Amino acid sequence: MDLKKLTRLKRIKTLEKNRHISLNNIAQVLVDEEENIHCENLVGGIVLPLGVAGPLTLNGKKVKGEFYLPLATTEGALVASVNRGCKAVGLSGGVNVSVYRAGVTRGPVFYTGSLKKSQTLTQWIMKNTLPLQHIAKKTSGHLILKKIEVKSLADYVFVRFYFDSQDAMGMNMATIATNRITEEIETKTGIKCLSLAGNFDIDKKPAWLNFINNRGFIGWGEAIIPGSVMQKILKTTAIKLFDVWLGKCMLGSAMSGSLGFNAHFANIIAAFFAATGQDLAHVVEGSQGLTTAKVLSNNSLYFSVYLPAIMLGTVGGGTKLITQTEARSIVGVTRSEELAEVLVGAVLAGELSLMASLAENSLAQAHQKLGR
């Protein structure tokens, strides 16, 4: 028995003895070699039920055809709802999807001591973009510094670096590169970095900065649902769904000061992230976004979603885990742009189905049947 496993077993026994409990099931769950698991004080694993929705028909720049969606969740009715949305858009010609890489961000804060030094630091950074790009490239051959944004407030300077991390989500890569860049800035300017992460990233927190300037991938999806499909599959009409969209996603979100003008982006993103090995905290950025609905002249529905900050990858971190790798094989894509396009389509399908359920007043019944 290797040392890591022996240490884990001792840790389990200690917990069981001190708490007078059994952790037998938790201890038996792991199927990965411990060197591939990024979790300290490891004792075992937690099981999440995995459902599959689809097929989802997508017309994207990177993905075209039918795709199945692995969704890990404990919420009854979620997979069934997404599945219904997949059927509706499939009968309507599919979802048009596209994504654009804004870049993973890291945003340090510098303390300068005066307005004059803040201006000096800002000017130095903007004049030395190219040398800083070279420094970032040296930290990883898979990382490119795309652009830099700088804002100053009194004697503080906030810098936001955007990185192309290829197929990795890239947060660790961005952190390491930013650390090296700040060392160079300190050396050349004499101004110290107060914190490598100064909340100008903005990482794992809701903020309009991510909504407006974006983070990770930006995603767009649209579908036109004929009136016949609205009636037969979604059990409602375009005008009823539009009225719910206006009252809920627009007016309700405005009244509550919400940063997400949508019905439940986070539901689909959390389930998809858990299944495919993403950092679950980035559901925060994913929950921001905007749903659009419009009734067309032939009583069909134009339906669209906008996701301004999708943080995901297909290599590194939790994507290496065996079960998450298997779940991604259900999707059948290997590149991060492809996975992002599939996620956008999944969000649209889930959003459409829930909005229809609210329009036909079947939400409570569905959860009564499937969620208790």
Backbone torsions as a table, in degrees:
resi	resn	phi	psi	omega
1	MET	NA	129.4	-177.2
2	ASP	-74.1	163.4	-173.5
3	LEU	-62.8	-40.0	-178.9
4	LYS	-62.5	-44.1	-179.8
5	LYS	-67.5	-40.1	178.4
6	LEU	-61.5	-42.9	178.8
7	THR	-63.4	-40.6	179.1
8	ARG	-63.7	-42.7	179.9
9	LEU	-64.1	-38.5	176.7
10	LYS	-64.2	-39.6	179.3
11	ARG	-63.8	-41.8	178.7
12	ILE	-63.0	-46.1	-179.0
13	LYS	-62.1	-39.1	179.0
14	THR	-63.1	-45.6	178.5
15	LEU	-62.4	-44.5	-179.3
16	GLU	-61.7	-40.4	-179.3
17	LYS	-69.4	-45.7	-176.6
18	ASN	-70.2	-34.6	-175.6
19	ARG	-100.4	-5.0	-179.0
20	HIS	57.0	50.8	-177.5
21	ILE	-134.5	173.5	172.3
22	SER	-117.8	132.3	176.9
23	LEU	-114.5	30.6	-174.6
24	ASN	-59.7	-45.6	-178.7
25	ASN	-67.1	-44.4	177.2
26	ILE	-59.1	-40.8	-177.5
27	ALA	-68.4	-26.6	-174.2
28	GLN	-90.8	-8.5	-171.0
29	VAL	-71.7	-36.9	-170.9
30	LEU	-58.8	133.4	174.2
31	VAL	-119.8	-6.3	-179.1
32	ASP	-93.2	152.3	168.1
33	GLU	-65.8	139.5	-172.3
34	GLU	-63.5	-25.9	179.3
35	GLU	-69.1	-15.6	177.8
36	ASN	-94.9	1.6	-177.4
37	ILE	-105.3	124.7	-179.8
38	HIS	-98.8	75.3	179.8
39	CYS	-151.7	124.3	-178.1
40	GLU	-85.9	159.6	-178.8
41	ASN	51.9	43.4	-172.9
42	LEU	-63.4	134.9	174.3
43	VAL	-122.9	-23.3	-178.6
44	GLY	168.6	-141.4	-178.0
45	GLY	-146.4	165.7	179.3
46	ILE	-117.2	136.0	179.9
47	VAL	-93.4	133.8	170.2
48	LEU	-116.9	134.5	175.5
49	PRO	-61.4	139.3	-179.2
50	LEU	-117.2	120.1	174.5
51	GLY	-110.6	165.1	179.1
52	VAL	-127.5	129.6	175.0
53	ALA	-111.5	154.6	177.3
54	GLY	129.2	-176.2	6.9
55	PRO	-74.7	149.4	176.4
56	LEU	-107.8	122.3	-179.4
57	THR	-87.3	122.7	-176.7
58	LEU	-122.7	139.0	172.9
59	ASN	-119.4	85.1	-174.6
60	GLY	-115.5	176.2	174.9
61	LYS	-73.0	-34.1	-177.3
62	LYS	-106.4	-29.4	-176.8
63	VAL	-125.1	136.2	176.9
64	LYS	-141.6	138.2	178.8
65	GLY	117.5	-156.0	-176.7
66	GLU	-105.4	137.1	-176.5
67	PHE	-134.9	146.2	175.7
68	TYR	-102.0	148.3	-172.5
69	LEU	-115.1	111.3	172.9
70	PRO	-78.6	126.0	-176.9
71	LEU	-130.1	114.3	179.5
72	ALA	-96.4	116.0	-174.0
73	THR	-157.0	158.9	171.6
74	THR	-110.4	5.3	-177.4
75	GLU	-92.4	112.9	176.2
76	GLY	-62.8	145.1	178.4
77	ALA	86.2	-16.7	-176.9
78	LEU	-65.4	-52.1	-178.0
79	VAL	-63.5	-40.6	178.9
80	ALA	-61.8	-39.7	-179.3
81	SER	-67.3	-46.4	177.6
82	VAL	-61.2	-38.7	179.9
83	ASN	-62.2	-41.2	177.4
84	ARG	-64.2	-40.7	177.4
85	GLY	-62.3	-38.7	176.9
86	CYS	-60.9	-41.7	-179.9
87	LYS	-65.5	-41.6	-178.9
88	ALA	-63.5	-45.9	-178.7
89	VAL	-73.6	-28.9	176.9
90	GLY	-64.2	-39.1	177.7
91	LEU	-76.7	-5.2	-177.7
92	SER	-111.1	11.3	178.8
93	GLY	97.7	-0.5	175.7
94	GLY	94.8	-179.8	-179.2
95	VAL	-105.7	127.3	171.2
96	ASN	-82.0	120.6	-176.7
97	VAL	-129.6	150.3	172.1
98	SER	-154.8	152.3	176.6
99	VAL	-134.0	155.5	176.1
100	TYR	-134.4	137.0	-177.9
101	ARG	-83.1	107.3	174.0
102	ALA	-77.8	-37.6	178.6
103	GLY	113.3	143.6	174.7
104	VAL	-72.1	142.2	-174.0
105	THR	-118.4	150.2	167.8
106	ARG	-136.3	134.9	-171.5
107	GLY	-130.1	89.1	178.5
108	PRO	-74.5	161.9	175.1
109	VAL	-121.6	135.5	178.4
110	PHE	-111.6	141.7	172.5
111	TYR	-103.3	121.5	-173.6
112	THR	-102.3	-31.8	-179.5
113	GLY	97.1	-13.8	179.4
114	SER	-164.4	159.7	175.9
115	LEU	-61.8	-40.3	-178.4
116	LYS	-60.7	-44.2	179.5
117	LYS	-69.6	-32.0	175.8
118	SER	-62.3	-43.1	178.2
119	GLN	-65.6	-39.7	178.9
120	THR	-62.7	-44.5	-179.9
121	LEU	-65.0	-43.8	179.2
122	THR	-58.4	-47.1	-179.4
123	GLN	-63.7	-39.3	-178.8
124	TRP	-64.8	-44.5	-178.5
125	ILE	-62.2	-46.1	-176.8
126	MET	-68.4	-28.2	178.5
127	LYS	-81.0	-15.0	-174.2
128	ASN	-118.0	31.6	179.5
129	THR	-58.7	-45.1	-177.0
130	LEU	-62.6	-48.4	176.3
131	PRO	-60.3	-36.1	178.7
132	LEU	-68.8	-33.7	175.0
133	GLN	-63.1	-39.3	178.5
134	HIS	-64.5	-39.6	179.0
135	ILE	-63.9	-43.8	179.2
136	ALA	-61.3	-41.5	-178.7
137	LYS	-63.0	-33.4	-179.9
138	LYS	-68.3	-25.2	-179.2
139	THR	-76.9	-24.9	178.4
140	SER	-162.7	132.8	176.5
141	GLY	-71.4	-7.7	-178.8
142	HIS	-105.7	14.9	-174.5
143	LEU	-127.8	134.3	176.8
144	ILE	-130.0	129.3	174.0
145	LEU	-78.6	111.9	-173.7
146	LYS	-82.4	-48.0	-178.3
147	LYS	-161.2	169.0	-178.6
148	ILE	-133.6	135.0	172.3
149	GLU	-118.2	138.6	-178.7
150	VAL	-129.5	132.7	174.2
151	LYS	-132.0	139.7	177.7
152	SER	-118.2	147.6	176.9
153	LEU	-139.1	108.5	-176.1
154	ALA	53.2	-122.1	-178.4
155	ASP	-101.5	31.6	173.1
156	TYR	-122.6	141.5	176.6
157	VAL	-124.0	126.9	179.9
158	PHE	-108.8	129.5	-178.0
159	VAL	-120.8	136.1	178.9
160	ARG	-121.4	110.4	178.8
161	PHE	-94.9	131.9	176.5
162	TYR	-107.3	126.7	-177.2
163	PHE	-121.2	140.9	167.3
164	ASP	-90.1	114.6	-176.8
165	SER	-108.4	18.7	179.4
166	GLN	55.5	-126.1	-173.3
167	ASP	-86.9	-4.6	174.3
168	ALA	-85.5	148.1	171.1
169	MET	-58.0	-42.7	162.7
170	GLY	93.7	7.7	-176.5
171	MET	-63.6	-42.8	178.8
172	ASN	-66.5	-39.6	177.9
173	MET	-61.8	-43.1	179.8
174	ALA	-64.8	-38.6	179.7
175	THR	-64.6	-45.3	-179.9
176	ILE	-64.3	-43.8	179.5
177	ALA	-64.8	-42.4	-179.4
178	THR	-64.5	-37.3	177.6
179	ASN	-60.5	-43.0	179.2
180	ARG	-68.0	-38.0	179.2
181	ILE	-65.5	-43.2	-180.0
182	THR	-65.5	-33.2	175.2
183	GLU	-62.2	-40.6	178.3
184	GLU	-66.3	-41.8	178.9
185	ILE	-62.7	-43.5	178.6
186	GLU	-61.5	-42.8	-178.8
187	THR	-64.1	-43.3	-174.2
188	LYS	-82.0	-28.2	-175.4
189	THR	-109.8	-19.7	-176.2
190	GLY	77.9	6.9	-179.6
191	ILE	-101.8	128.8	-173.1
192	LYS	-85.7	146.0	173.3
193	CYS	-82.0	122.4	-178.5
194	LEU	-75.2	-40.7	179.6
195	SER	-153.9	133.7	179.8
196	LEU	-63.7	-30.7	175.3
197	ALA	-117.7	108.8	-175.4
198	GLY	-110.5	22.5	-180.0
199	ASN	65.2	14.3	173.0
200	PHE	-97.8	7.4	-179.0
201	ASP	-62.2	-53.9	-12.7
202	ILE	-97.4	123.3	-166.6
203	ASP	-101.8	120.8	172.6
204	LYS	61.4	32.3	175.5
205	LYS	-142.8	145.9	178.0
206	PRO	-75.9	135.0	179.8
207	ALA	-162.0	147.4	177.2
208	TRP	-66.4	-24.6	179.5
209	LEU	-58.8	-43.3	177.1
210	ASN	-68.2	-35.3	179.3
211	PHE	-65.0	-41.9	-173.8
212	ILE	-86.4	-48.3	-175.5
213	ASN	-96.2	-10.9	172.3
214	ASN	74.7	163.4	-178.5
215	ARG	-158.1	140.8	-178.0
216	GLY	68.2	-117.9	175.2
217	PHE	-108.8	144.0	168.0
218	ILE	-97.5	135.4	-177.7
219	GLY	-128.5	140.7	176.2
220	TRP	-127.6	141.9	175.6
221	GLY	-145.8	144.7	178.8
222	GLU	-147.6	152.8	175.6
223	ALA	-152.9	150.1	174.3
224	ILE	-113.9	117.2	-174.9
225	ILE	-102.5	113.8	179.2
226	PRO	-61.2	155.8	179.2
227	GLY	-58.1	-34.9	-179.9
228	SER	-64.9	-39.2	178.0
229	VAL	-71.2	-37.3	176.0
230	MET	-56.6	-43.6	-177.4
231	GLN	-74.6	-47.5	-172.0
232	LYS	-75.2	-44.0	-174.0
233	ILE	-96.7	-44.9	-174.3
234	LEU	-94.9	-7.5	172.6
235	LYS	60.1	32.3	178.5
236	THR	-152.5	-169.7	179.2
237	THR	-122.9	163.0	-179.8
238	ALA	-61.0	-41.5	-177.2
239	ILE	-68.6	-37.0	177.2
240	LYS	-65.5	-43.0	178.9
241	LEU	-66.1	-39.5	177.8
242	PHE	-59.3	-43.9	-179.4
243	ASP	-62.0	-39.7	176.6
244	VAL	-65.4	-44.2	178.7
245	TRP	-57.0	-47.1	-178.4
246	LEU	-63.1	-47.2	-177.5
247	GLY	-70.6	-37.5	-175.7
248	LYS	-88.0	-64.4	-170.7
249	CYS	-71.6	-34.8	-179.1
250	MET	-92.4	-66.3	-173.6
251	LEU	-70.5	-42.5	178.8
252	GLY	-63.1	-41.0	178.5
253	SER	-65.9	-40.3	178.4
254	ALA	-65.3	-42.4	-179.8
255	MET	-63.3	-31.9	-177.1
256	SER	-95.1	-3.1	-178.1
257	GLY	69.3	29.2	-176.8
258	SER	-69.9	147.6	172.6
259	LEU	-92.8	1.4	176.5
260	GLY	-125.3	114.7	179.3
261	PHE	-97.1	62.3	-176.5
262	ASN	-147.8	174.1	-177.5
263	ALA	-85.1	-50.7	-178.7
264	HIS	-165.3	50.3	176.6
265	PHE	-49.4	-43.7	-173.2
266	ALA	-60.6	-31.3	179.8
267	ASN	-59.0	-51.1	-177.4
268	ILE	-71.8	-41.1	-177.8
269	ILE	-65.0	-42.6	179.2
270	ALA	-62.3	-44.2	-179.0
271	ALA	-66.9	-40.3	179.5
272	PHE	-70.2	-40.2	178.7
273	PHE	-64.3	-45.2	-179.6
274	ALA	-62.4	-38.2	-178.1
275	ALA	-71.7	-35.1	-171.3
276	THR	-103.3	5.1	171.8
277	GLY	88.1	27.2	179.6
278	GLN	-87.3	165.6	174.3
279	ASP	-73.2	113.3	-172.1
280	LEU	-64.6	-26.0	-179.2
281	ALA	-65.2	-20.8	179.5
282	HIS	-78.0	3.4	168.1
283	VAL	-61.3	-27.5	179.3
284	VAL	-56.7	-52.4	178.2
285	GLU	-64.1	-39.3	-178.4
286	GLY	-65.4	-28.0	-178.5
287	SER	-70.8	-19.3	174.2
288	GLN	-75.7	146.5	179.9
289	GLY	151.9	173.5	-171.7
290	LEU	-135.7	132.3	175.1
291	THR	-102.2	138.4	179.8
292	THR	-122.4	138.2	177.3
293	ALA	-136.8	144.5	179.6
294	LYS	-151.1	136.0	175.9
295	VAL	-87.0	124.7	180.0
296	LEU	-90.3	168.8	-171.9
297	SER	-62.2	-27.4	-178.9
298	ASN	-95.2	19.8	179.3
299	ASN	67.8	16.7	170.6
300	SER	-87.5	169.3	-175.8
301	LEU	-116.1	125.7	167.4
302	TYR	-89.0	126.3	-174.7
303	PHE	-134.2	132.3	-174.6
304	SER	-144.9	151.5	174.2
305	VAL	-128.6	147.4	177.3
306	TYR	-129.1	120.7	179.5
307	LEU	-115.5	107.4	-172.7
308	PRO	-82.7	-11.9	-173.4
309	ALA	-151.3	83.8	179.5
310	ILE	-101.9	114.7	-179.6
311	MET	-106.3	101.3	178.6
312	LEU	-151.8	168.1	177.8
313	GLY	-155.9	174.0	177.7
314	THR	-119.8	-0.1	174.4
315	VAL	-134.6	154.3	176.7
316	GLY	82.7	164.4	176.0
317	GLY	55.8	-136.8	-177.9
318	GLY	-72.2	-9.4	179.2
319	THR	-68.4	-15.7	-180.0
320	LYS	-79.8	-16.9	-176.6
321	LEU	-62.8	144.8	-171.7
322	ILE	-61.3	-49.0	-176.5
323	THR	-69.6	-34.9	177.6
324	GLN	-69.5	-34.8	175.6
325	THR	-64.7	-41.1	177.0
326	GLU	-63.7	-39.9	-179.7
327	ALA	-64.2	-39.4	177.1
328	ARG	-65.5	-28.9	177.6
329	SER	-66.4	-24.7	174.6
330	ILE	-63.8	-39.5	177.4
331	VAL	-68.7	-45.0	176.5
332	GLY	87.9	25.8	177.0
333	VAL	-123.4	160.0	-177.6
334	THR	-123.3	-21.8	-176.9
335	ARG	-96.2	150.7	-177.2
336	SER	-65.8	-37.1	177.6
337	GLU	-62.0	-38.7	179.0
338	GLU	-64.8	-45.7	-179.6
339	LEU	-63.6	-36.7	178.9
340	ALA	-65.5	-39.6	178.4
341	GLU	-65.4	-39.6	177.1
342	VAL	-62.9	-41.6	179.4
343	LEU	-62.1	-42.0	179.1
344	VAL	-59.3	-44.5	177.6
345	GLY	-63.2	-39.1	178.6
346	ALA	-64.2	-42.0	178.8
347	VAL	-62.4	-42.9	179.1
348	LEU	-61.5	-45.5	-179.3
349	ALA	-60.8	-44.8	179.7
350	GLY	-67.4	-38.7	-180.0
351	GLU	-66.6	-43.7	-180.0
352	LEU	-61.3	-44.9	-176.6
353	SER	-67.5	-42.6	179.0
354	LEU	-64.6	-43.1	-179.8
355	MET	-61.7	-38.3	177.3
356	ALA	-65.9	-39.8	179.0
357	SER	-62.5	-39.8	176.9
358	LEU	-67.3	-38.1	-179.3
359	ALA	-67.0	-34.3	-179.8
360	GLU	-95.1	-0.2	178.0
361	ASN	61.1	47.9	178.2
362	SER	-115.4	6.8	-176.1
363	LEU	-61.9	-48.5	-177.8
364	ALA	-63.8	-41.4	-179.6
365	GLN	-64.1	-39.5	-179.7
366	ALA	-64.2	-41.4	179.7
367	HIS	-74.9	-29.5	174.6
368	GLN	-63.3	-39.5	-176.9
369	LYS	-80.8	-42.4	-171.1
370	LEU	-110.5	-15.1	-169.5
371	GLY	-112.1	10.2	-178.7
372	ARG	-121.4	NA	NA
